């Protein structure tokens, strides 16, 4: 059990405000946060999806609701969370296949994830919300 | 490689694969939906409904939802295992999540099969 003793001597820094995450680290924690937020809002999103499809009357209700600027901004935020989770997830699938695992590529691909997910958010937001 | 003491239990390979397989299904669906939205540009109820009411998209959308709920289960379970250290509370939360997801699956089926 020699390795257990070594493990205990490892220094730990869990003082979150002093940790400066590199971009791939920010991508990673955002991947988790976006997943959690989307999970928590599933009932709201399912309800909205149901309203939009059930009948012309409920569609009008959904349309009026999403016409509210505050609701629009929240939905835009959710589209970004989805797109971030989507793009970061594809990056992780590639990492699983040992594509781009060196530091330089990993940093570059995390920049690409942020760029592409924000671009997709703008495109989808413009198409669906505005 | 990590040195592990073999204890006879699984190491989560099945979940690891399921998480990725469901992710691929959802990614493909996302691209199909984005392409459909881009091509059609629905401007009203009928156009919007017609995206989901044809047999192919109905099947794909249902497949997306099932993949989503399965994927959510693995992800949320990981989060609970990381942050909730009280065994009883974690168990209660896990049961609540499974119950919610099973309910959502029924709800999604109801939405799609009424189209």
gemmi code that builds the backbone of each chain (N, CA, C; Angstrom):
import gemmi

chains = {
    "A": [
        ("UNK", (0.844, -1.210, 0.000), (0.000, 0.000, 0.000), (0.880, 1.262, 0.000)),
        ("UNK", (2.058, 1.143, -0.614), (2.986, 2.277, -0.621), (2.386, 3.485, -1.327)),
        ("UNK", (1.646, 3.239, -2.405), (1.137, 4.382, -3.182), (0.071, 5.173, -2.429)),
        ("UNK", (-0.610, 4.535, -1.484), (-1.602, 5.254, -0.684), (-0.921, 6.293, 0.199)),
        ("UNK", (0.224, 5.896, 0.790), (0.974, 6.825, 1.624), (1.441, 8.028, 0.800)),
        ("UNK", (1.883, 7.767, -0.416), (2.336, 8.852, -1.289), (1.177, 9.791, -1.600)),
        ("UNK", (0.025, 9.182, -1.874), (-1.159, 9.945, -2.223), (-1.514, 10.956, -1.133)),
        ("UNK", (-1.384, 10.522, 0.132), (-1.764, 11.396, 1.246), (-0.855, 12.596, 1.370)),
        ("UNK", (0.390, 12.486, 0.895), (1.325, 13.597, 1.024), (1.158, 14.635, -0.086)),
        ("UNK", (0.333, 14.334, -1.076), (0.154, 15.283, -2.172), (-0.393, 16.615, -1.660)),
        ("UNK", (0.174, 17.728, -2.143), (-0.377, 19.022, -1.717), (-1.746, 19.248, -2.360)),
        ("UNK", (-2.640, 19.869, -1.633), (-3.974, 20.148, -2.145), (-4.210, 21.640, -2.103)),
        ("UNK", (-4.771, 22.181, -3.173), (-5.192, 23.565, -3.144), (-6.636, 23.618, -3.616)),
        ("UNK", (-7.534, 23.779, -2.658), (-8.942, 23.854, -3.021), (-9.506, 25.237, -2.724)),
        ("UNK", (-8.605, 26.234, -2.640), (-9.047, 27.605, -2.412), (-9.480, 28.179, -3.757)),
        ("UNK", (-10.770, 27.959, -4.084), (-11.250, 28.232, -5.441), (-10.942, 29.643, -5.983)),
        ("UNK", (-11.148, 30.723, -5.178), (-10.922, 32.058, -5.748), (-9.469, 32.302, -6.171)),
        ("UNK", (-8.525, 31.529, -5.617), (-7.120, 31.780, -5.982), (-6.678, 30.923, -7.169)),
        ("UNK", (-7.565, 30.014, -7.619), (-7.186, 29.156, -8.741), (-7.490, 29.870, -10.048)),
        ("UNK", (-6.462, 30.022, -10.886), (-6.705, 30.626, -12.203), (-6.748, 29.515, -13.229)),
        ("UNK", (-7.981, 29.175, -13.652), (-8.153, 28.079, -14.598), (-7.691, 28.486, -15.986)),
        ("UNK", (-6.947, 27.623, -16.672), (-6.657, 27.879, -18.083), (-7.924, 27.635, -18.905)),
        ("UNK", (-7.908, 28.096, -20.161), (-9.112, 28.004, -20.993), (-9.713, 26.581, -21.072)),
        ("UNK", (-8.877, 25.533, -21.248), (-9.482, 24.187, -21.276), (-10.167, 23.831, -19.951)),
        ("UNK", (-9.677, 24.415, -18.845), (-10.304, 24.180, -17.554), (-11.643, 24.886, -17.444)),
        ("UNK", (-11.708, 26.112, -17.989), (-12.966, 26.861, -17.997), (-13.985, 26.128, -18.864)),
        ("UNK", (-13.501, 25.627, -20.020), (-14.367, 24.842, -20.907), (-14.935, 23.648, -20.153)),
        ("UNK", (-14.072, 22.993, -19.394), (-14.473, 21.777, -18.684), (-15.537, 22.041, -17.624)),
        ("UNK", (-15.315, 23.073, -16.787), (-16.297, 23.333, -15.722), (-17.596, 23.857, -16.330)),
        ("UNK", (-17.487, 24.611, -17.447), (-18.703, 25.080, -18.129), (-19.481, 23.915, -18.753)),
        ("UNK", (-18.750, 22.887, -19.150), (-19.401, 21.698, -19.703), (-20.297, 21.079, -18.625)),
        ("UNK", (-19.749, 21.014, -17.407), (-20.515, 20.440, -16.299), (-21.672, 21.355, -15.889)),
        ("UNK", (-21.393, 22.660, -15.761), (-22.440, 23.600, -15.345), (-23.558, 23.654, -16.379)),
        ("UNK", (-23.188, 23.677, -17.679), (-24.218, 23.755, -18.719), (-25.096, 22.510, -18.685)),
        ("UNK", (-24.489, 21.346, -18.475), (-25.268, 20.113, -18.387), (-26.239, 20.157, -17.227)),
        ("UNK", (-25.751, 20.637, -16.069), (-26.594, 20.679, -14.869), (-27.757, 21.655, -15.048)),
        ("UNK", (-27.457, 22.839, -15.605), (-28.517, 23.848, -15.787), (-29.573, 23.346, -16.773)),
        ("UNK", (-29.114, 22.753, -17.879), (-30.071, 22.247, -18.871), (-30.922, 21.140, -18.267)),
        ("UNK", (-30.310, 20.296, -17.432), (-31.082, 19.248, -16.758), (-32.163, 19.862, -15.865)),
        ("UNK", (-31.774, 20.875, -15.070), (-32.739, 21.472, -14.141), (-33.883, 22.159, -14.874)),
        ("UNK", (-33.620, 22.664, -16.087), (-34.667, 23.370, -16.816), (-35.441, 22.473, -17.787)),
        ("UNK", (-35.133, 21.166, -17.779), (-35.830, 20.242, -18.688), (-37.355, 20.345, -18.619)),
        ("UNK", (-37.962, 20.385, -17.417), (-39.425, 20.464, -17.404), (-39.956, 21.715, -18.100)),
        ("UNK", (-39.265, 22.843, -17.928), (-39.692, 24.083, -18.578), (-39.577, 23.961, -20.097)),
        ("UNK", (-38.453, 23.391, -20.545), (-38.223, 23.270, -21.982), (-39.198, 22.283, -22.617)),
        ("UNK", (-39.459, 21.167, -21.921), (-40.436, 20.192, -22.431), (-41.820, 20.833, -22.521)),
        ("UNK", (-42.167, 21.619, -21.513), (-43.460, 22.295, -21.502), (-43.568, 23.249, -22.692)),
        ("UNK", (-42.500, 24.019, -22.918), (-42.497, 24.979, -24.036), (-42.611, 24.247, -25.380)),
        ("UNK", (-41.896, 23.124, -25.494), (-41.943, 22.304, -26.714), (-43.361, 21.783, -26.930)),
        ("UNK", (-43.986, 21.330, -25.847), (-45.353, 20.818, -25.912), (-46.326, 21.908, -26.370)),
        ("UNK", (-46.201, 23.098, -25.743), (-47.081, 24.208, -26.113), (-46.926, 24.566, -27.590)),
        ("UNK", (-45.673, 24.559, -28.063), (-45.416, 24.987, -29.446), (-45.997, 24.013, -30.464)),
        ("UNK", (-46.265, 22.770, -30.043), (-46.709, 21.757, -31.008), (-48.159, 21.310, -30.841)),
        ("UNK", (-48.751, 21.556, -29.677), (-50.057, 20.961, -29.378), (-51.173, 21.483, -30.293)),
        ("UNK", (-51.296, 22.783, -30.432), (-52.373, 23.354, -31.251), (-51.995, 24.787, -31.640)),
        ("UNK", (-52.688, 25.364, -32.633), (-52.383, 26.755, -33.003), (-52.536, 27.714, -31.817)),
        ("UNK", (-53.502, 27.412, -30.920), (-53.722, 28.288, -29.755), (-52.536, 28.230, -28.792)),
        ("UNK", (-52.086, 27.006, -28.464), (-50.957, 26.891, -27.533), (-49.675, 27.403, -28.188)),
        ("UNK", (-49.587, 27.251, -29.532), (-48.435, 27.796, -30.259), (-48.386, 29.309, -30.061)),
        ("UNK", (-49.563, 29.930, -30.142), (-49.643, 31.386, -29.960), (-49.205, 31.785, -28.554)),
        ("UNK", (-49.576, 30.954, -27.565), (-49.157, 31.205, -26.180), (-47.631, 31.157, -26.077)),
        ("UNK", (-47.045, 30.100, -26.672), (-45.584, 29.951, -26.641), (-44.912, 31.110, -27.359)),
        ("UNK", (-45.496, 31.504, -28.481), (-44.948, 32.602, -29.285), (-44.974, 33.916, -28.492)),
        ("UNK", (-46.104, 34.162, -27.815), (-46.234, 35.390, -27.030), (-45.215, 35.398, -25.884)),
        ("UNK", (-45.078, 34.236, -25.244), (-44.146, 34.106, -24.120), (-42.717, 34.369, -24.570)),
        ("UNK", (-42.335, 33.748, -25.709), (-40.968, 33.921, -26.190), (-40.776, 35.276, -26.877)),
        ("UNK", (-41.875, 36.031, -27.025), (-41.763, 37.379, -27.567), (-41.242, 38.353, -26.522)),
        ("UNK", (-41.392, 37.979, -25.249), (-40.885, 38.792, -24.146), (-39.362, 38.840, -24.200)),
        ("UNK", (-38.800, 40.034, -24.123), (-37.355, 40.209, -24.303), (-36.547, 39.456, -23.235)),
        ("UNK", (-37.077, 39.419, -22.018), (-36.375, 38.730, -20.937), (-36.322, 37.221, -21.207)),
        ("UNK", (-37.475, 36.678, -21.653), (-37.547, 35.247, -21.990), (-36.606, 34.940, -23.155)),
        ("UNK", (-36.605, 35.849, -24.149), (-35.712, 35.693, -25.300), (-34.254, 35.590, -24.852)),
        ("UNK", (-33.843, 36.488, -23.936), (-32.452, 36.497, -23.486), (-32.125, 35.217, -22.715)),
        ("UNK", (-33.081, 34.749, -21.889), (-32.857, 33.513, -21.151), (-32.699, 32.339, -22.128)),
        ("UNK", (-33.591, 32.289, -23.135), (-33.508, 31.217, -24.126), (-32.204, 31.292, -24.918)),
        ("UNK", (-31.783, 32.529, -25.233), (-30.504, 32.693, -25.931), (-29.366, 32.132, -25.079)),
        ("UNK", (-29.420, 32.411, -23.779), (-28.426, 31.873, -22.845), (-28.450, 30.349, -22.837)),
        ("UNK", (-29.658, 29.784, -22.865), (-29.781, 28.322, -22.854), (-29.264, 27.715, -24.158)),
        ("UNK", (-29.528, 28.422, -25.283), (-28.998, 27.944, -26.566), (-27.468, 27.930, -26.503)),
        ("UNK", (-26.895, 28.967, -25.885), (-25.429, 29.001, -25.756), (-24.933, 27.836, -24.887)),
        ("UNK", (-25.616, 27.587, -23.763), (-25.211, 26.469, -22.901), (-25.273, 25.149, -23.682)),
        ("UNK", (-26.353, 24.981, -24.473), (-26.491, 23.749, -25.274), (-25.356, 23.655, -26.291)),
        ("UNK", (-25.098, 24.763, -26.997), (-24.058, 24.758, -28.032), (-22.675, 24.541, -27.432)),
        ("UNK", (-22.452, 25.121, -26.230), (-21.168, 24.894, -25.568), (-21.018, 23.415, -25.205)),
        ("UNK", (-22.075, 22.847, -24.641), (-22.040, 21.439, -24.232), (-21.807, 20.548, -25.463)),
        ("UNK", (-22.482, 20.904, -26.566), (-22.379, 20.185, -27.840), (-20.940, 20.248, -28.390)),
        ("UNK", (-20.400, 21.453, -28.504), (-19.053, 21.607, -29.083), (-17.973, 21.036, -28.166)),
        ("UNK", (-18.091, 21.305, -26.859), (-17.100, 20.779, -25.919), (-17.182, 19.252, -25.898)),
        ("UNK", (-18.393, 18.726, -26.046), (-18.574, 17.274, -26.067), (-17.889, 16.639, -27.265)),
        ("UNK", (-18.010, 17.291, -28.432), (-17.331, 16.775, -29.628), (-15.818, 16.800, -29.412)),
        ("UNK", (-15.325, 17.865, -28.746), (-13.889, 17.946, -28.446), (-13.472, 16.777, -27.552)),
        ("UNK", (-14.317, 16.456, -26.561), (-13.978, 15.335, -25.670), (-13.994, 14.007, -26.414)),
        ("UNK", (-14.936, 13.868, -27.365), (-14.965, 12.619, -28.156), (-13.666, 12.474, -28.946)),
        ("UNK", (-13.180, 13.608, -29.495), (-11.917, 13.565, -30.237), (-10.752, 13.251, -29.296)),
        ("UNK", (-10.776, 13.843, -28.087), (-9.714, 13.549, -27.114), (-9.727, 12.057, -26.755)),
        ("UNK", (-10.952, 11.488, -26.651), (-11.069, 10.045, -26.381), (-10.368, 9.226, -27.460)),
        ("UNK", (-10.412, 9.762, -28.688), (-9.773, 9.063, -29.813), (-8.295, 9.461, -29.938)),
        ("UNK", (-7.779, 10.140, -28.899), (-6.376, 10.583, -28.852), (-6.060, 11.585, -29.957)),
        ("UNK", (-7.072, 12.346, -30.352), (-6.830, 13.408, -31.331), (-6.649, 14.726, -30.565)),
        ("UNK", (-5.521, 15.374, -30.803), (-5.293, 16.684, -30.193), (-5.059, 16.663, -28.697)),
        ("UNK", (-4.300, 15.670, -28.209), (-4.111, 15.617, -26.757), (-2.867, 16.359, -26.275)),
        ("UNK", (-2.026, 16.845, -27.192), (-0.889, 17.626, -26.710), (-1.358, 19.027, -26.316)),
        ("UNK", (-0.566, 19.683, -25.453), (-1.000, 20.939, -24.825), (-1.415, 21.996, -25.835)),
        ("UNK", (-0.583, 22.188, -26.866), (-0.877, 23.223, -27.869), (-2.229, 22.991, -28.540)),
        ("UNK", (-2.456, 21.744, -29.023), (-3.714, 21.441, -29.705), (-4.887, 21.560, -28.757)),
        ("UNK", (-4.694, 21.131, -27.503), (-5.788, 21.170, -26.535), (-6.200, 22.613, -26.261)),
        ("UNK", (-5.205, 23.512, -26.185), (-5.522, 24.934, -25.980), (-6.220, 25.513, -27.193)),
        ("UNK", (-5.702, 25.171, -28.373), (-6.296, 25.680, -29.608), (-7.739, 25.189, -29.753)),
        ("UNK", (-7.954, 23.874, -29.492), (-9.296, 23.326, -29.689), (-10.288, 23.920, -28.692)),
        ("UNK", (-9.813, 24.303, -27.491), (-10.764, 24.921, -26.565), (-11.149, 26.324, -27.049)),
        ("UNK", (-10.193, 27.021, -27.692), (-10.541, 28.323, -28.290), (-11.568, 28.126, -29.388)),
        ("UNK", (-11.365, 27.091, -30.202), (-12.304, 26.813, -31.305), (-13.699, 26.516, -30.747)),
        ("UNK", (-13.749, 25.739, -29.644), (-15.044, 25.400, -29.036), (-15.791, 26.673, -28.641)),
        ("UNK", (-15.093, 27.607, -27.975), (-15.761, 28.853, -27.565), (-16.206, 29.647, -28.790)),
        ("UNK", (-15.351, 29.736, -29.794), (-15.692, 30.494, -30.996), (-16.888, 29.910, -31.730)),
        ("UNK", (-16.835, 28.607, -31.987), (-17.900, 27.952, -32.762), (-19.219, 27.967, -31.998)),
        ("UNK", (-19.165, 27.717, -30.677), (-20.429, 27.658, -29.927), (-21.087, 29.027, -29.863)),
        ("UNK", (-20.286, 30.090, -29.744), (-20.873, 31.440, -29.723), (-21.441, 31.786, -31.103)),
        ("UNK", (-20.718, 31.404, -32.168), (-21.213, 31.666, -33.527), (-22.532, 30.929, -33.767)),
        ("UNK", (-22.604, 29.655, -33.373), (-23.835, 28.875, -33.540), (-24.989, 29.485, -32.747)),
        ("UNK", (-24.671, 29.993, -31.541), (-25.697, 30.617, -30.709), (-26.292, 31.831, -31.421)),
        ("UNK", (-25.408, 32.648, -32.010), (-25.878, 33.847, -32.715), (-26.749, 33.452, -33.908)),
        ("UNK", (-26.291, 32.451, -34.677), (-27.035, 32.027, -35.874), (-28.408, 31.467, -35.498)),
        ("UNK", (-28.420, 30.516, -34.530), (-29.687, 29.892, -34.130), (-30.603, 30.922, -33.466)),
        ("UNK", (-30.019, 31.786, -32.634), (-30.811, 32.819, -31.973), (-31.462, 33.736, -32.997)),
        ("UNK", (-30.696, 34.136, -34.019), (-31.229, 35.016, -35.055), (-32.338, 34.332, -35.840)),
        ("UNK", (-32.154, 33.053, -36.081), (-33.102, 32.291, -36.900), (-34.397, 31.984, -36.133)),
        ("UNK", (-34.257, 31.549, -34.871), (-35.423, 31.045, -34.133), (-36.067, 32.116, -33.256)),
        ("UNK", (-35.246, 32.974, -32.640), (-35.794, 33.909, -31.655), (-36.104, 35.283, -32.241)),
        ("UNK", (-35.354, 35.687, -33.284), (-35.589, 37.023, -33.811), (-36.056, 37.021, -35.248)),
    ],
    "B": [
        ("UNK", (-0.572, 3.551, -16.811), (-1.808, 2.890, -16.373), (-2.006, 3.034, -14.868)),
        ("UNK", (-3.234, 3.021, -14.473), (-3.562, 3.142, -13.055), (-3.546, 1.754, -12.428)),
        ("UNK", (-2.889, 1.651, -11.284), (-2.904, 0.361, -10.581), (-4.160, 0.243, -9.751)),
        ("UNK", (-4.973, -0.756, -10.050), (-6.218, -0.911, -9.308), (-6.232, -2.267, -8.638)),
        ("UNK", (-6.853, -2.330, -7.463), (-7.079, -3.604, -6.808), (-8.388, -4.138, -7.374)),
        ("UNK", (-8.328, -5.335, -7.971), (-9.535, -5.898, -8.570), (-10.483, -6.355, -7.470)),
        ("UNK", (-11.684, -5.815, -7.463), (-12.643, -6.179, -6.424), (-13.866, -6.892, -7.002)),
        ("UNK", (-13.882, -7.085, -8.294), (-14.972, -7.855, -8.880), (-16.118, -7.021, -9.408)),
        ("UNK", (-16.152, -5.732, -9.081), (-17.228, -4.881, -9.580), (-16.811, -4.286, -10.915)),
        ("UNK", (-17.768, -3.714, -11.635), (-17.431, -3.051, -12.885), (-16.749, -1.727, -12.608)),
        ("UNK", (-16.066, -1.211, -13.584), (-15.417, 0.085, -13.411), (-16.149, 1.185, -14.158)),
        ("UNK", (-17.375, 0.896, -14.580), (-18.152, 1.945, -15.233), (-17.947, 2.032, -16.731)),
        ("UNK", (-17.358, 0.983, -17.333), (-17.110, 1.028, -18.779), (-18.422, 1.148, -19.564)),
        ("UNK", (-19.436, 0.398, -19.097), (-20.720, 0.422, -19.780), (-21.311, 1.841, -19.791)),
        ("UNK", (-21.228, 2.528, -18.637), (-21.738, 3.902, -18.549), (-20.914, 4.842, -19.414)),
        ("UNK", (-19.605, 4.613, -19.403), (-18.687, 5.445, -20.198), (-19.068, 5.351, -21.670)),
        ("UNK", (-19.315, 4.117, -22.126), (-19.696, 3.922, -23.527), (-21.084, 4.515, -23.795)),
        ("UNK", (-22.033, 4.267, -22.877), (-23.392, 4.773, -23.066), (-23.393, 6.295, -23.142)),
        ("UNK", (-22.585, 6.940, -22.293), (-22.520, 8.402, -22.294), (-22.080, 8.913, -23.665)),
        ("UNK", (-21.107, 8.234, -24.256), (-20.593, 8.664, -25.554), (-21.517, 8.282, -26.706)),
        ("UNK", (-22.102, 7.091, -26.636), (-23.019, 6.663, -27.703), (-24.234, 7.590, -27.759)),
        ("UNK", (-24.799, 7.910, -26.585), (-25.952, 8.812, -26.571), (-25.545, 10.210, -27.039)),
        ("UNK", (-24.307, 10.610, -26.720), (-23.820, 11.925, -27.169), (-23.759, 11.979, -28.691)),
        ("UNK", (-23.293, 10.893, -29.305), (-23.193, 10.868, -30.771), (-24.588, 10.947, -31.398)),
        ("UNK", (-25.548, 10.196, -30.842), (-26.927, 10.244, -31.353), (-27.454, 11.674, -31.289)),
        ("UNK", (-27.256, 12.325, -30.132), (-27.771, 13.691, -29.962), (-27.055, 14.688, -30.870)),
        ("UNK", (-25.745, 14.485, -31.072), (-24.993, 15.393, -31.945), (-25.508, 15.286, -33.375)),
        ("UNK", (-25.735, 14.046, -33.844), (-26.254, 13.848, -35.203), (-27.639, 14.489, -35.334)),
        ("UNK", (-28.483, 14.268, -34.314), (-29.832, 14.855, -34.348), (-29.754, 16.381, -34.386)),
        ("UNK", (-28.855, 16.943, -33.580), (-28.700, 18.400, -33.535), (-28.358, 18.946, -34.919)),
        ("UNK", (-27.455, 18.261, -35.614), (-27.075, 18.708, -36.959), (-28.254, 18.601, -37.928)),
        ("UNK", (-29.016, 17.483, -37.827), (-30.194, 17.308, -38.696), (-31.201, 18.430, -38.439)),
        ("UNK", (-31.433, 18.728, -37.153), (-32.424, 19.760, -36.813), (-31.950, 21.141, -37.282)),
        ("UNK", (-30.656, 21.425, -37.077), (-30.124, 22.717, -37.515), (-30.266, 22.863, -39.023)),
        ("UNK", (-29.959, 21.789, -39.760), (-30.072, 21.828, -41.221), (-31.534, 22.029, -41.631)),
        ("UNK", (-32.453, 21.323, -40.936), (-33.881, 21.451, -41.252), (-34.367, 22.870, -40.994)),
        ("UNK", (-33.974, 23.429, -39.841), (-34.381, 24.794, -39.503), (-33.831, 25.782, -40.525)),
        ("UNK", (-32.581, 25.538, -40.933), (-31.943, 26.425, -41.892), (-32.627, 26.365, -43.250)),
        ("UNK", (-33.010, 25.139, -43.669), (-33.601, 24.961, -44.987), (-35.049, 25.449, -45.032)),
        ("UNK", (-35.816, 25.103, -43.984), (-37.238, 25.437, -43.998), (-37.521, 26.850, -43.506)),
        ("UNK", (-36.867, 27.208, -42.393), (-37.162, 28.497, -41.805), (-38.628, 28.618, -41.483)),
        ("UNK", (-39.132, 27.823, -40.513), (-40.568, 27.792, -40.225), (-41.048, 29.160, -39.757)),
        ("UNK", (-42.169, 29.574, -40.308), (-42.635, 30.913, -39.970), (-43.985, 30.880, -39.270)),
        ("UNK", (-44.503, 29.684, -38.978), (-45.793, 29.616, -38.296), (-46.014, 28.241, -37.711)),
        ("UNK", (-47.174, 28.053, -37.122), (-47.483, 26.801, -36.430), (-47.378, 25.588, -37.351)),
        ("UNK", (-48.027, 25.665, -38.536), (-48.046, 24.501, -39.436), (-46.646, 24.098, -39.881)),
        ("UNK", (-45.832, 25.089, -40.241), (-44.471, 24.803, -40.701), (-43.640, 24.189, -39.580)),
        ("UNK", (-43.788, 24.764, -38.373), (-43.059, 24.279, -37.198), (-43.469, 22.853, -36.873)),
        ("UNK", (-44.800, 22.598, -36.892), (-45.321, 21.285, -36.562), (-44.888, 20.250, -37.603)),
        ("UNK", (-44.846, 20.690, -38.879), (-44.520, 19.745, -39.959), (-43.091, 19.205, -39.839)),
        ("UNK", (-42.212, 19.981, -39.148), (-40.844, 19.492, -38.946), (-40.866, 18.190, -38.146)),
        ("UNK", (-41.755, 18.149, -37.127), (-41.727, 17.023, -36.190), (-42.793, 15.964, -36.470)),
        ("UNK", (-43.739, 16.264, -37.367), (-44.861, 15.339, -37.525), (-44.604, 14.242, -38.561)),
        ("UNK", (-43.555, 14.380, -39.396), (-43.300, 13.278, -40.331), (-42.610, 12.132, -39.593)),
        ("UNK", (-42.866, 10.920, -40.105), (-42.426, 9.701, -39.413), (-40.948, 9.673, -39.063)),
        ("UNK", (-40.097, 10.094, -40.003), (-38.650, 10.039, -39.770), (-38.239, 10.935, -38.602)),
        ("UNK", (-38.702, 12.198, -38.638), (-38.308, 13.126, -37.576), (-38.951, 12.771, -36.237)),
        ("UNK", (-40.157, 12.182, -36.305), (-40.806, 11.744, -35.076), (-39.947, 10.671, -34.396)),
        ("UNK", (-39.505, 9.718, -35.201), (-38.633, 8.652, -34.695), (-37.320, 9.236, -34.173)),
        ("UNK", (-36.690, 10.104, -34.980), (-35.401, 10.682, -34.590), (-35.529, 11.545, -33.333)),
        ("UNK", (-36.628, 12.288, -33.237), (-36.821, 13.151, -32.074), (-37.015, 12.314, -30.813)),
        ("UNK", (-37.772, 11.226, -30.956), (-37.956, 10.349, -29.801), (-36.630, 9.698, -29.401)),
        ("UNK", (-35.869, 9.269, -30.402), (-34.541, 8.696, -30.143), (-33.645, 9.721, -29.435)),
        ("UNK", (-33.751, 10.987, -29.884), (-32.986, 12.070, -29.245), (-33.370, 12.184, -27.770)),
        ("UNK", (-34.686, 12.200, -27.492), (-35.126, 12.367, -26.110), (-34.654, 11.207, -25.226)),
        ("UNK", (-34.779, 9.979, -25.730), (-34.343, 8.830, -24.930), (-32.837, 8.902, -24.671)),
        ("UNK", (-32.066, 9.270, -25.718), (-30.622, 9.436, -25.553), (-30.328, 10.532, -24.538)),
        ("UNK", (-31.084, 11.629, -24.647), (-30.893, 12.760, -23.736), (-31.085, 12.333, -22.277)),
        ("UNK", (-32.190, 11.621, -22.010), (-32.493, 11.272, -20.618), (-31.481, 10.268, -20.068)),
        ("UNK", (-31.028, 9.364, -20.912), (-30.008, 8.394, -20.497), (-28.689, 9.126, -20.204)),
        ("UNK", (-28.317, 10.040, -21.116), (-27.103, 10.839, -20.996), (-27.154, 11.698, -19.722)),
        ("UNK", (-28.325, 12.292, -19.477), (-28.524, 13.123, -18.290), (-28.323, 12.277, -17.032)),
        ("UNK", (-28.850, 11.069, -17.030), (-28.706, 10.209, -15.859), (-27.225, 9.988, -15.527)),
        ("UNK", (-26.428, 9.656, -16.535), (-25.006, 9.386, -16.266), (-24.303, 10.654, -15.770)),
        ("UNK", (-24.584, 11.781, -16.426), (-23.937, 13.038, -16.053), (-24.330, 13.513, -14.664)),
        ("UNK", (-25.629, 13.470, -14.370), (-26.101, 13.946, -13.071), (-25.623, 13.002, -11.965)),
        ("UNK", (-25.601, 11.707, -12.252), (-25.086, 10.733, -11.278), (-23.621, 11.049, -10.948)),
        ("UNK", (-22.828, 11.383, -11.979), (-21.428, 11.749, -11.747), (-21.334, 12.984, -10.847)),
        ("UNK", (-22.180, 13.974, -11.128), (-22.169, 15.209, -10.338), (-22.537, 14.896, -8.883)),
        ("UNK", (-23.574, 14.085, -8.687), (-23.998, 13.736, -7.319), (-22.889, 12.976, -6.595)),
        ("UNK", (-22.220, 12.062, -7.312), (-21.135, 11.294, -6.677), (-19.967, 12.194, -6.290)),
        ("UNK", (-19.762, 13.278, -7.079), (-18.647, 14.185, -6.782), (-18.934, 15.104, -5.594)),
        ("UNK", (-20.179, 15.589, -5.491), (-20.433, 16.671, -4.536), (-21.285, 16.275, -3.335)),
        ("UNK", (-22.092, 15.217, -3.450), (-22.957, 14.844, -2.332), (-22.335, 13.657, -1.615)),
        ("UNK", (-21.740, 13.922, -0.460), (-20.978, 12.877, 0.222), (-21.796, 12.104, 1.247)),
        ("UNK", (-23.007, 12.601, 1.541), (-23.858, 11.871, 2.477), (-24.594, 10.778, 1.698)),
        ("UNK", (-24.337, 9.510, 2.081), (-24.865, 8.385, 1.300), (-26.384, 8.412, 1.174)),
        ("UNK", (-27.076, 8.710, 2.290), (-28.537, 8.702, 2.292), (-29.095, 9.768, 1.370)),
        ("UNK", (-28.550, 10.982, 1.504), (-29.025, 12.096, 0.671), (-28.762, 11.825, -0.806)),
        ("UNK", (-27.558, 11.263, -1.082), (-27.213, 10.978, -2.481), (-28.181, 9.963, -3.078)),
        ("UNK", (-28.506, 8.944, -2.289), (-29.437, 7.914, -2.761), (-30.811, 8.515, -3.064)),
        ("UNK", (-31.286, 9.369, -2.132), (-32.590, 10.013, -2.326), (-32.582, 10.853, -3.601)),
        ("UNK", (-31.497, 11.638, -3.785), (-31.417, 12.495, -4.970), (-31.361, 11.671, -6.253)),
        ("UNK", (-30.601, 10.564, -6.212), (-30.495, 9.712, -7.405), (-31.860, 9.128, -7.770)),
        ("UNK", (-32.599, 8.679, -6.752), (-33.928, 8.123, -7.015), (-34.840, 9.203, -7.595)),
        ("UNK", (-34.740, 10.428, -7.039), (-35.564, 11.533, -7.538), (-35.237, 11.830, -9.000)),
        ("UNK", (-33.947, 11.803, -9.347), (-33.532, 12.094, -10.729), (-34.062, 11.018, -11.672)),
        ("UNK", (-33.920, 9.747, -11.281), (-34.419, 8.656, -12.131), (-35.933, 8.792, -12.321)),
        ("UNK", (-36.641, 9.069, -11.218), (-38.102, 9.208, -11.295), (-38.469, 10.332, -12.259)),
        ("UNK", (-37.779, 11.470, -12.136), (-38.068, 12.606, -13.022), (-37.806, 12.229, -14.476)),
        ("UNK", (-36.682, 11.568, -14.736), (-36.309, 11.247, -16.118), (-37.268, 10.245, -16.747)),
        ("UNK", (-37.719, 9.259, -15.962), (-38.696, 8.298, -16.487), (-39.989, 9.042, -16.835)),
        ("UNK", (-40.380, 9.966, -15.953), (-41.571, 10.777, -16.217), (-41.407, 11.623, -17.468)),
        ("UNK", (-40.229, 12.239, -17.642), (-39.974, 13.063, -18.831), (-40.070, 12.214, -20.103)),
        ("UNK", (-39.601, 10.970, -20.029), (-39.632, 10.100, -21.212), (-41.084, 9.859, -21.631)),
        ("UNK", (-41.954, 9.605, -20.638), (-43.369, 9.423, -20.940), (-43.978, 10.690, -21.513)),
        ("UNK", (-43.578, 11.818, -20.935), (-44.070, 13.128, -21.380), (-43.659, 13.383, -22.837)),
        ("UNK", (-42.393, 13.125, -23.143), (-41.884, 13.335, -24.501), (-42.645, 12.457, -25.490)),
        ("UNK", (-42.920, 11.196, -25.103), (-43.668, 10.289, -25.984), (-45.055, 10.851, -26.253)),
        ("UNK", (-45.676, 11.383, -25.204), (-47.019, 11.944, -25.329), (-47.023, 13.145, -26.283)),
        ("UNK", (-46.020, 14.015, -26.139), (-45.940, 15.190, -27.017), (-45.824, 14.754, -28.477)),
        ("UNK", (-44.942, 13.788, -28.735), (-44.644, 13.418, -30.125), (-45.742, 12.580, -30.761)),
        ("UNK", (-46.386, 11.722, -29.962), (-47.376, 10.823, -30.552), (-48.734, 11.484, -30.787)),
        ("UNK", (-48.880, 12.711, -30.322), (-50.133, 13.417, -30.590), (-50.043, 14.237, -31.872)),
        ("UNK", (-48.862, 14.256, -32.474), (-48.697, 15.073, -33.684), (-49.382, 14.419, -34.887)),
    ],
}
model = gemmi.Model(1)
for chain_id, residues in chains.items():
    chain = gemmi.Chain(chain_id)
    for i, (resn, *xyz) in enumerate(residues, 1):
        res = gemmi.Residue()
        res.name, res.seqid = resn, gemmi.SeqId(i, " ")
        for name, pos in zip(("N", "CA", "C"), xyz):
            atom = gemmi.Atom()
            atom.name, atom.element = name, gemmi.Element(name[0])
            atom.pos, atom.b_iso = gemmi.Position(*pos), 0.0
            res.add_atom(atom)
        chain.add_residue(res)
    model.add_chain(chain)
structure = gemmi.Structure()
structure.add_model(model)
structure.setup_entities()
